Amino acid sequence: METQSTVQMNDVQRQFKEVTDEVAALADMLKDIAASKGEEARAAAGERLEELARRAQLLAEKAKSRTQSELSSLEQKITEKPVQSALIAFVIGLLLGILTRR
């Protein structure tokens, strides 16, 4: 026959084992949550990166369009005034040459 203290000791050991099992289960659950949060964060970062790439693409297309427009305008001005354009190019080249000699 077990004494009351032995019964209490067995009960405490059983409760301790239950608590340690619950703590282990909780730790596993927290690991799973952390992993899923990490995946969510990676997915959110990927979406943000895709959005930034789309915006950069749009900006590049706008810059290309504007550059082509300006180039076309410059070509038209050169065609309209070839002598003036040549003199301007000569002066710019001369100034750059003087500045880079130093």
Buried (B, 14 or more C-beta within 10 A) or exposed (E): EEEEEEEEEEEEEEEEEEEEEEEEEEEEEEEEEEEEEEEEEEEEEEEEEEEEEEEEEEEEEEEEEEEEEEEEEEEEEBEEEEEEBEEEEEEEEEEEEEEEEE
